[in-house]
Amino acid sequence: MTETPNRSASADILAKASRPWLLYFFAPFLLLSVTASLFAGHYGLFFCKLLGFGGLYLSIRWMERGIKESLRYEHAAIAKAPKIPWKIAGSLALFATVLFLGITTVEASWWESLIVASVTAGGALLYYGTDPVRDKLPRTTGDVNPEHLFRNLREAEERVAEIEKGARRIEDPELAEALGKTLHRAHAILETIRSDPRDIRVARKFLVVYLDGVADVIRQYHTVKAEQIDPPMRRRLIELLQEAARRFDEELERLRSNDLFELDVQIDALREQLKH
Protein backbone atom coordinates (compact mmCIF):
# COMPACT_ATOMS: atom_id res chain seq x y z
CA MET A 1 0.00 0.00 0.00
CA THR A 2 1.90 3.03 -1.20
CA GLU A 3 -0.92 5.53 -1.31
CA THR A 4 -1.64 5.79 2.40
CA PRO A 5 1.86 6.85 3.59
CA ASN A 6 2.06 9.49 0.87
CA ARG A 7 -1.31 10.88 1.86
CA SER A 8 -0.30 10.87 5.53
CA ALA A 9 2.85 12.80 4.63
CA SER A 10 0.80 15.30 2.65
CA ALA A 11 -1.51 15.75 5.64
CA ASP A 12 1.52 16.40 7.90
CA ILE A 13 2.90 18.98 5.46
CA LEU A 14 -0.50 20.67 5.28
CA ALA A 15 -0.74 20.77 9.08
CA LYS A 16 2.72 22.39 9.41
CA ALA A 17 2.06 24.90 6.63
CA SER A 18 -1.21 25.97 8.26
CA ARG A 19 0.39 26.96 11.57
CA PRO A 20 0.20 30.75 12.23
CA TRP A 21 3.77 30.88 13.53
CA LEU A 22 3.69 34.66 13.95
CA LEU A 23 0.93 34.35 16.55
CA TYR A 24 2.62 31.35 18.15
CA PHE A 25 5.66 33.58 18.74
CA PHE A 26 3.78 35.80 21.21
CA ALA A 27 2.16 32.98 23.18
CA PRO A 28 5.21 32.00 25.35
CA PHE A 29 5.83 35.63 26.39
CA LEU A 30 2.22 36.09 27.44
CA LEU A 31 2.30 32.78 29.30
CA LEU A 32 5.44 33.89 31.18
CA SER A 33 3.70 37.14 32.09
CA VAL A 34 0.69 35.20 33.39
CA THR A 35 2.98 33.03 35.55
CA ALA A 36 4.91 36.04 36.85
CA SER A 37 1.70 37.79 37.94
CA LEU A 38 0.57 34.65 39.76
CA PHE A 39 3.81 34.24 41.73
CA ALA A 40 3.93 37.98 42.47
CA GLY A 41 0.49 37.78 44.03
CA HIS A 42 -1.10 40.20 41.56
CA TYR A 43 -4.23 38.12 41.21
CA GLY A 44 -6.24 40.75 39.36
CA LEU A 45 -3.56 41.04 36.69
CA PHE A 46 -3.18 37.26 36.68
CA PHE A 47 -6.88 36.79 35.96
CA CYS A 48 -6.89 39.44 33.18
CA LYS A 49 -3.75 38.02 31.55
CA LEU A 50 -5.13 34.50 31.80
CA LEU A 51 -8.26 35.65 29.96
CA GLY A 52 -6.01 37.33 27.39
CA PHE A 53 -4.02 34.12 26.94
CA GLY A 54 -7.28 32.25 26.36
CA GLY A 55 -8.27 34.83 23.74
CA LEU A 56 -4.90 34.50 22.02
CA TYR A 57 -5.22 30.71 21.99
CA LEU A 58 -8.69 31.01 20.46
CA SER A 59 -7.45 33.39 17.76
CA ILE A 60 -4.56 31.03 16.95
CA ARG A 61 -6.88 28.04 16.61
CA TRP A 62 -9.35 29.90 14.40
CA MET A 63 -6.62 31.41 12.25
CA GLU A 64 -4.96 28.00 11.89
CA ARG A 65 -8.22 26.47 10.72
CA GLY A 66 -8.71 29.30 8.25
CA ILE A 67 -5.21 28.87 6.79
CA LYS A 68 -5.75 25.12 6.48
CA GLU A 69 -9.08 25.63 4.69
CA SER A 70 -7.46 28.14 2.33
CA LEU A 71 -4.57 25.81 1.51
CA ARG A 72 -6.95 22.97 0.71
CA TYR A 73 -9.01 25.36 -1.42
CA GLU A 74 -5.95 26.55 -3.36
CA HIS A 75 -4.57 23.07 -4.05
CA ALA A 76 -7.90 21.49 -5.01
CA ALA A 77 -9.19 21.48 -8.57
CA ILE A 78 -12.70 21.76 -7.19
CA ALA A 79 -13.62 22.99 -3.72
CA LYS A 80 -16.46 24.53 -1.78
CA ALA A 81 -15.78 27.85 -0.09
CA PRO A 82 -15.66 27.59 3.74
CA LYS A 83 -19.00 28.32 5.38
CA ILE A 84 -17.29 30.14 8.26
CA PRO A 85 -14.59 32.81 7.56
CA TRP A 86 -12.16 31.42 10.11
CA LYS A 87 -9.34 33.88 9.32
CA ILE A 88 -11.63 36.85 9.90
CA ALA A 89 -12.93 35.22 13.09
CA GLY A 90 -9.33 34.70 14.27
CA SER A 91 -8.45 38.32 13.50
CA LEU A 92 -11.49 39.57 15.43
CA ALA A 93 -10.55 37.38 18.40
CA LEU A 94 -7.02 38.79 18.23
CA PHE A 95 -8.41 42.35 18.08
CA ALA A 96 -10.56 41.75 21.17
CA THR A 97 -7.65 40.13 23.02
CA VAL A 98 -5.18 42.96 22.39
CA LEU A 99 -7.81 45.59 23.21
CA PHE A 100 -8.69 43.85 26.47
CA LEU A 101 -5.05 43.39 27.53
CA GLY A 102 -4.20 46.98 26.65
CA ILE A 103 -6.98 48.41 28.80
CA THR A 104 -6.67 46.02 31.77
CA THR A 105 -2.96 45.16 32.10
CA VAL A 106 -0.85 48.08 30.81
CA GLU A 107 -3.32 50.82 31.77
CA ALA A 108 -3.34 52.31 28.28
CA SER A 109 -6.19 54.54 27.24
CA TRP A 110 -9.03 52.97 25.30
CA TRP A 111 -8.11 54.79 22.09
CA GLU A 112 -4.44 53.76 22.32
CA SER A 113 -5.52 50.17 22.91
CA LEU A 114 -7.97 50.47 20.01
CA ILE A 115 -5.25 51.63 17.63
CA VAL A 116 -2.82 48.89 18.68
CA ALA A 117 -5.54 46.21 18.48
CA SER A 118 -6.64 47.41 15.03
CA VAL A 119 -3.08 47.43 13.69
CA THR A 120 -2.37 43.97 15.17
CA ALA A 121 -5.54 42.34 13.83
CA GLY A 122 -5.29 44.10 10.47
CA GLY A 123 -1.63 43.09 10.12
CA ALA A 124 -2.47 39.45 10.85
CA LEU A 125 -5.26 39.49 8.27
CA LEU A 126 -3.01 41.12 5.66
CA TYR A 127 -0.21 38.66 6.39
CA TYR A 128 -2.31 35.49 6.31
CA GLY A 129 -4.85 36.65 3.73
CA THR A 130 -8.63 36.53 3.67
CA ASP A 131 -10.91 33.51 3.44
CA PRO A 132 -12.15 32.17 0.06
CA VAL A 133 -15.70 33.34 -0.58
CA ARG A 134 -16.64 31.60 -3.83
CA ASP A 135 -16.92 27.93 -4.68
CA LYS A 136 -14.04 26.80 -6.88
CA LEU A 137 -15.23 25.07 -10.03
CA PRO A 138 -13.49 24.30 -13.33
CA ARG A 139 -14.80 26.09 -16.39
CA THR A 140 -16.11 22.85 -17.87
CA THR A 141 -19.03 22.39 -15.48
CA GLY A 142 -21.65 22.26 -18.24
CA ASP A 143 -25.16 21.96 -16.80
CA VAL A 144 -24.04 20.05 -13.70
CA ASN A 145 -25.64 21.35 -10.50
CA PRO A 146 -22.79 22.48 -8.18
CA GLU A 147 -24.56 21.35 -5.00
CA HIS A 148 -25.22 17.93 -6.52
CA LEU A 149 -21.59 17.72 -7.63
CA PHE A 150 -20.16 18.68 -4.23
CA ARG A 151 -22.49 16.26 -2.43
CA ASN A 152 -21.55 13.32 -4.68
CA LEU A 153 -17.84 14.05 -4.44
CA ARG A 154 -17.99 14.46 -0.68
CA GLU A 155 -19.81 11.15 -0.26
CA ALA A 156 -17.35 9.40 -2.58
CA GLU A 157 -14.34 10.85 -0.75
CA GLU A 158 -15.80 9.78 2.59
CA ARG A 159 -16.30 6.27 1.25
CA VAL A 160 -12.72 6.14 -0.08
CA ALA A 161 -11.43 7.40 3.27
CA GLU A 162 -13.41 4.64 5.02
CA ILE A 163 -11.87 2.02 2.70
CA GLU A 164 -8.38 3.42 3.31
CA LYS A 165 -8.93 3.24 7.06
CA GLY A 166 -9.93 -0.40 6.74
CA ALA A 167 -6.99 -1.08 4.41
CA ARG A 168 -4.49 0.03 7.05
CA ARG A 169 -5.74 -2.75 9.34
CA ILE A 170 -5.22 -5.53 6.77
CA GLU A 171 -2.16 -7.64 7.56
CA ASP A 172 -2.43 -9.97 4.55
CA PRO A 173 0.15 -8.58 2.03
CA GLU A 174 -1.56 -9.95 -1.11
CA LEU A 175 -4.97 -8.75 -0.03
CA ALA A 176 -3.57 -5.34 0.91
CA GLU A 177 -1.87 -5.06 -2.48
CA ALA A 178 -5.09 -5.87 -4.34
CA LEU A 179 -6.99 -3.29 -2.30
CA GLY A 180 -4.20 -0.73 -2.84
CA LYS A 181 -4.55 -1.05 -6.61
CA THR A 182 -8.30 -0.58 -6.32
CA LEU A 183 -7.86 2.54 -4.20
CA HIS A 184 -5.28 3.93 -6.63
CA ARG A 185 -7.79 3.66 -9.49
CA ALA A 186 -10.56 5.12 -7.33
CA HIS A 187 -8.44 8.21 -6.67
CA ALA A 188 -7.71 8.49 -10.40
CA ILE A 189 -11.44 8.50 -11.18
CA LEU A 190 -12.12 11.15 -8.55
CA GLU A 191 -9.33 13.32 -9.95
CA THR A 192 -10.84 12.95 -13.42
CA ILE A 193 -14.22 14.08 -12.11
CA ARG A 194 -12.66 17.05 -10.30
CA SER A 195 -10.91 18.20 -13.47
CA ASP A 196 -14.11 17.86 -15.53
CA PRO A 197 -17.30 17.82 -13.42
CA ARG A 198 -19.37 16.79 -16.45
CA ASP A 199 -17.95 13.30 -15.90
CA ILE A 200 -20.14 12.99 -12.81
CA ARG A 201 -22.98 11.88 -15.08
CA VAL A 202 -20.88 9.10 -16.59
CA ALA A 203 -19.31 7.98 -13.29
CA ARG A 204 -22.48 7.82 -11.20
CA LYS A 205 -22.43 4.00 -11.07
CA PHE A 206 -18.85 4.08 -9.81
CA LEU A 207 -19.73 6.56 -7.07
CA VAL A 208 -22.91 4.82 -5.96
CA VAL A 209 -22.37 1.10 -6.53
CA TYR A 210 -18.69 0.17 -6.74
CA LEU A 211 -17.35 2.21 -3.82
CA ASP A 212 -20.19 1.08 -1.56
CA GLY A 213 -19.54 -2.52 -2.60
CA VAL A 214 -15.83 -2.39 -1.80
CA ALA A 215 -16.52 -0.62 1.51
CA ASP A 216 -19.03 -3.32 2.49
CA VAL A 217 -16.55 -6.09 1.67
CA ILE A 218 -13.79 -4.52 3.78
CA ARG A 219 -16.22 -3.85 6.62
CA GLN A 220 -17.37 -7.48 6.63
CA TYR A 221 -13.77 -8.70 6.35
CA HIS A 222 -12.92 -6.98 9.62
CA THR A 223 -15.93 -8.48 11.40
CA VAL A 224 -14.54 -11.98 10.80
CA LYS A 225 -11.62 -13.29 12.83
CA ALA A 226 -8.44 -13.94 10.84
CA GLU A 227 -8.37 -17.64 11.72
CA GLN A 228 -11.90 -18.05 10.32
CA ILE A 229 -10.82 -16.95 6.82
CA ASP A 230 -9.89 -20.16 5.04
CA PRO A 231 -7.79 -20.23 1.81
CA PRO A 232 -10.84 -20.45 -0.56
CA MET A 233 -12.48 -17.44 1.11
CA ARG A 234 -9.21 -15.50 1.03
CA ARG A 235 -8.81 -16.27 -2.68
CA ARG A 236 -12.37 -15.10 -3.37
CA LEU A 237 -11.69 -11.84 -1.56
CA ILE A 238 -8.54 -11.20 -3.58
CA GLU A 239 -10.31 -12.05 -6.84
CA LEU A 240 -13.19 -9.77 -5.89
CA LEU A 241 -10.85 -6.83 -5.29
CA GLN A 242 -8.99 -7.57 -8.51
CA GLU A 243 -12.34 -7.55 -10.32
CA ALA A 244 -13.17 -4.24 -8.68
CA ALA A 245 -9.85 -2.80 -9.90
CA ARG A 246 -10.66 -4.04 -13.42
CA ARG A 247 -14.09 -2.39 -13.26
CA PHE A 248 -12.48 0.84 -12.13
CA ASP A 249 -10.13 0.64 -15.11
CA GLU A 250 -13.16 0.28 -17.37
CA GLU A 251 -14.73 3.32 -15.69
CA LEU A 252 -11.60 5.35 -16.37
CA GLU A 253 -11.66 4.28 -20.01
CA ARG A 254 -15.31 5.28 -20.22
CA LEU A 255 -14.49 8.71 -18.86
CA ARG A 256 -11.62 9.12 -21.30
CA SER A 257 -13.75 7.91 -24.19
CA ASN A 258 -16.38 10.43 -23.19
CA ASP A 259 -13.78 13.19 -23.30
CA LEU A 260 -12.59 12.05 -26.73
CA PHE A 261 -16.16 11.93 -28.02
CA GLU A 262 -16.84 15.46 -26.84
CA LEU A 263 -13.55 16.60 -28.38
CA ASP A 264 -14.58 15.04 -31.72
CA VAL A 265 -17.90 16.86 -31.54
CA GLN A 266 -16.14 20.17 -30.93
CA ILE A 267 -13.74 19.57 -33.83
CA ASP A 268 -16.60 18.72 -36.20
CA ALA A 269 -18.50 21.84 -35.10
CA LEU A 270 -15.42 23.97 -35.72
CA ARG A 271 -14.98 22.46 -39.20
CA GLU A 272 -18.59 23.30 -40.04
CA GLN A 273 -18.04 26.87 -38.89
CA LEU A 274 -14.88 27.19 -40.99
CA LYS A 275 -16.77 26.03 -44.11
CA HIS A 276 -19.03 29.03 -43.82
C-alpha positions in Angstrom: 0.0 0.0 0.0 1.9 3.0 -1.2 -0.9 5.5 -1.3 -1.6 5.8 2.4 1.9 6.9 3.6 2.1 9.5 0.9 -1.3 10.9 1.9 -0.3 10.9 5.5 2.9 12.8 4.6 0.8 15.3 2.7 -1.5 15.8 5.6 1.5 16.4 7.9 2.9 19.0 5.5 -0.5 20.7 5.3 -0.7 20.8 9.1 2.7 22.4 9.4 2.1 24.9 6.6 -1.2 26.0 8.3 0.4 27.0 11.6 0.2 30.7 12.2 3.8 30.9 13.5 3.7 34.7 13.9 0.9 34.3 16.5 2.6 31.3 18.2 5.7 33.6 18.7 3.8 35.8 21.2 2.2 33.0 23.2 5.2 32.0 25.4 5.8 35.6 26.4 2.2 36.1 27.4 2.3 32.8 29.3 5.4 33.9 31.2 3.7 37.1 32.1 0.7 35.2 33.4 3.0 33.0 35.5 4.9 36.0 36.9 1.7 37.8 37.9 0.6 34.6 39.8 3.8 34.2 41.7 3.9 38.0 42.5 0.5 37.8 44.0 -1.1 40.2 41.6 -4.2 38.1 41.2 -6.2 40.8 39.4 -3.6 41.0 36.7 -3.2 37.3 36.7 -6.9 36.8 36.0 -6.9 39.4 33.2 -3.7 38.0 31.6 -5.1 34.5 31.8 -8.3 35.6 30.0 -6.0 37.3 27.4 -4.0 34.1 26.9 -7.3 32.3 26.4 -8.3 34.8 23.7 -4.9 34.5 22.0 -5.2 30.7 22.0 -8.7 31.0 20.5 -7.4 33.4 17.8 -4.6 31.0 16.9 -6.9 28.0 16.6 -9.4 29.9 14.4 -6.6 31.4 12.2 -5.0 28.0 11.9 -8.2 26.5 10.7 -8.7 29.3 8.3 -5.2 28.9 6.8 -5.8 25.1 6.5 -9.1 25.6 4.7 -7.5 28.1 2.3 -4.6 25.8 1.5 -7.0 23.0 0.7 -9.0 25.4 -1.4 -5.9 26.6 -3.4 -4.6 23.1 -4.0 -7.9 21.5 -5.0 -9.2 21.5 -8.6 -12.7 21.8 -7.2 -13.6 23.0 -3.7 -16.5 24.5 -1.8 -15.8 27.9 -0.1 -15.7 27.6 3.7 -19.0 28.3 5.4 -17.3 30.1 8.3 -14.6 32.8 7.6 -12.2 31.4 10.1 -9.3 33.9 9.3 -11.6 36.8 9.9 -12.9 35.2 13.1 -9.3 34.7 14.3 -8.5 38.3 13.5 -11.5 39.6 15.4 -10.5 37.4 18.4 -7.0 38.8 18.2 -8.4 42.3 18.1 -10.6 41.8 21.2 -7.6 40.1 23.0 -5.2 43.0 22.4 -7.8 45.6 23.2 -8.7 43.9 26.5 -5.0 43.4 27.5 -4.2 47.0 26.7 -7.0 48.4 28.8 -6.7 46.0 31.8 -3.0 45.2 32.1 -0.8 48.1 30.8 -3.3 50.8 31.8 -3.3 52.3 28.3 -6.2 54.5 27.2 -9.0 53.0 25.3 -8.1 54.8 22.1 -4.4 53.8 22.3 -5.5 50.2 22.9 -8.0 50.5 20.0 -5.3 51.6 17.6 -2.8 48.9 18.7 -5.5 46.2 18.5 -6.6 47.4 15.0 -3.1 47.4 13.7 -2.4 44.0 15.2 -5.5 42.3 13.8 -5.3 44.1 10.5 -1.6 43.1 10.1 -2.5 39.5 10.9 -5.3 39.5 8.3 -3.0 41.1 5.7 -0.2 38.7 6.4 -2.3 35.5 6.3 -4.9 36.7 3.7 -8.6 36.5 3.7 -10.9 33.5 3.4 -12.2 32.2 0.1 -15.7 33.3 -0.6 -16.6 31.6 -3.8 -16.9 27.9 -4.7 -14.0 26.8 -6.9 -15.2 25.1 -10.0 -13.5 24.3 -13.3 -14.8 26.1 -16.4 -16.1 22.8 -17.9 -19.0 22.4 -15.5 -21.6 22.3 -18.2 -25.2 22.0 -16.8 -24.0 20.1 -13.7 -25.6 21.3 -10.5 -22.8 22.5 -8.2 -24.6 21.3 -5.0 -25.2 17.9 -6.5 -21.6 17.7 -7.6 -20.2 18.7 -4.2 -22.5 16.3 -2.4 -21.6 13.3 -4.7 -17.8 14.0 -4.4 -18.0 14.5 -0.7 -19.8 11.1 -0.3 -17.3 9.4 -2.6 -14.3 10.8 -0.7 -15.8 9.8 2.6 -16.3 6.3 1.2 -12.7 6.1 -0.1 -11.4 7.4 3.3 -13.4 4.6 5.0 -11.9 2.0 2.7 -8.4 3.4 3.3 -8.9 3.2 7.1 -9.9 -0.4 6.7 -7.0 -1.1 4.4 -4.5 0.0 7.0 -5.7 -2.7 9.3 -5.2 -5.5 6.8 -2.2 -7.6 7.6 -2.4 -10.0 4.6 0.1 -8.6 2.0 -1.6 -9.9 -1.1 -5.0 -8.8 0.0 -3.6 -5.3 0.9 -1.9 -5.1 -2.5 -5.1 -5.9 -4.3 -7.0 -3.3 -2.3 -4.2 -0.7 -2.8 -4.6 -1.0 -6.6 -8.3 -0.6 -6.3 -7.9 2.5 -4.2 -5.3 3.9 -6.6 -7.8 3.7 -9.5 -10.6 5.1 -7.3 -8.4 8.2 -6.7 -7.7 8.5 -10.4 -11.4 8.5 -11.2 -12.1 11.2 -8.5 -9.3 13.3 -9.9 -10.8 13.0 -13.4 -14.2 14.1 -12.1 -12.7 17.0 -10.3 -10.9 18.2 -13.5 -14.1 17.9 -15.5 -17.3 17.8 -13.4 -19.4 16.8 -16.5 -18.0 13.3 -15.9 -20.1 13.0 -12.8 -23.0 11.9 -15.1 -20.9 9.1 -16.6 -19.3 8.0 -13.3 -22.5 7.8 -11.2 -22.4 4.0 -11.1 -18.9 4.1 -9.8 -19.7 6.6 -7.1 -22.9 4.8 -6.0 -22.4 1.1 -6.5 -18.7 0.2 -6.7 -17.4 2.2 -3.8 -20.2 1.1 -1.6 -19.5 -2.5 -2.6 -15.8 -2.4 -1.8 -16.5 -0.6 1.5 -19.0 -3.3 2.5 -16.6 -6.1 1.7 -13.8 -4.5 3.8 -16.2 -3.9 6.6 -17.4 -7.5 6.6 -13.8 -8.7 6.4 -12.9 -7.0 9.6 -15.9 -8.5 11.4 -14.5 -12.0 10.8 -11.6 -13.3 12.8 -8.4 -13.9 10.8 -8.4 -17.6 11.7 -11.9 -18.1 10.3 -10.8 -16.9 6.8 -9.9 -20.2 5.0 -7.8 -20.2 1.8 -10.8 -20.4 -0.6 -12.5 -17.4 1.1 -9.2 -15.5 1.0 -8.8 -16.3 -2.7 -12.4 -15.1 -3.4 -11.7 -11.8 -1.6 -8.5 -11.2 -3.6 -10.3 -12.0 -6.8 -13.2 -9.8 -5.9 -10.9 -6.8 -5.3 -9.0 -7.6 -8.5 -12.3 -7.6 -10.3 -13.2 -4.2 -8.7 -9.8 -2.8 -9.9 -10.7 -4.0 -13.4 -14.1 -2.4 -13.3 -12.5 0.8 -12.1 -10.1 0.6 -15.1 -13.2 0.3 -17.4 -14.7 3.3 -15.7 -11.6 5.3 -16.4 -11.7 4.3 -20.0 -15.3 5.3 -20.2 -14.5 8.7 -18.9 -11.6 9.1 -21.3 -13.8 7.9 -24.2 -16.4 10.4 -23.2 -13.8 13.2 -23.3 -12.6 12.1 -26.7 -16.2 11.9 -28.0 -16.8 15.5 -26.8 -13.5 16.6 -28.4 -14.6 15.0 -31.7 -17.9 16.9 -31.5 -16.1 20.2 -30.9 -13.7 19.6 -33.8 -16.6 18.7 -36.2 -18.5 21.8 -35.1 -15.4 24.0 -35.7 -15.0 22.5 -39.2 -18.6 23.3 -40.0 -18.0 26.9 -38.9 -14.9 27.2 -41.0 -16.8 26.0 -44.1 -19.0 29.0 -43.8 
